[in-house]
Amino acid sequence: MSADRLVIAIDGPSGSGKSSASRGVAKALGLAYLDTGAMYRAVACAFLDAGVDPSDQAGVIAATLGADLEISTDPDDQWVRVNGRDVTTAIREPEVSSKVSAVSTLAECRANLVARQRAIIESAAGGIVAEGRDITTVVAPDADVRLLLTADPAIRMARRQLELGDKVDAAQLADQVLRRDSDDSTLVNFTTAADGVTHLDGTYLTLEETIQAVLDLVAKGRV
């Protein structure tokens, strides 16, 4: 593990707490932060803006490859833009959440976004915390610390409900958390830790305890 540059890769299903934990770890260590899921969501905004139907695979692929995508890596100032439009808020809307699997389940789209994610990670001079669904195995398999963060499905649903409030009903919530996990698992394994990846069950951990568990792993690796 380099003393000058640290890369931390965190995977996990929807609602596992990986985004909040990753931001907290990045802040604690003074590292950049990359929310790769936001990139998939931004591309979903792009194809919806262009009037492309989610079932039009060729259209979705074209929208992905042609997307002018910018994303902040500052954990204290998160934003994302696609084709000149600020979609920081729009990517969290139920309509986008329900359509993002049209991007994430296409191998061509994943390959394009993985290449972009790798470039962002490489450009982070002091290091970065990158989180998503295939970071530990595909995007950054050589990261200094690799972690799979999971939680009980009921807990994940409850956490996402707290986050979204009355924006979604029970059916929409299940779609965002459980259906998306099922769809994305056709291309990526983010439920079982790969060799060399530490599994952390955050079901009964607070956010602060989860962040500390990751920091402890980093400290252990630096001994």
Secondary structure, DSSP 8 states (H G I E B T S, - for coil): --SS-EEEEEE--TTSSHHHHHHHHHHHHT-EEEEHHHHHHHHHHHHHHTT--TT-HHHHHHHHHH--EEE--BTTB--EEETTEE-TTGGGSHHHHHHTHHHHT-HHHHHHHHHHHHHHHHH-TTEEEEEESSIIIII-TT-SEEEEEE--HHHHHHHHHHHHGGGS-HHHHHIIIIIHHHHHTTT---SS--TT-EEEE-TT--HHHHHHHHHHHHHHHH-
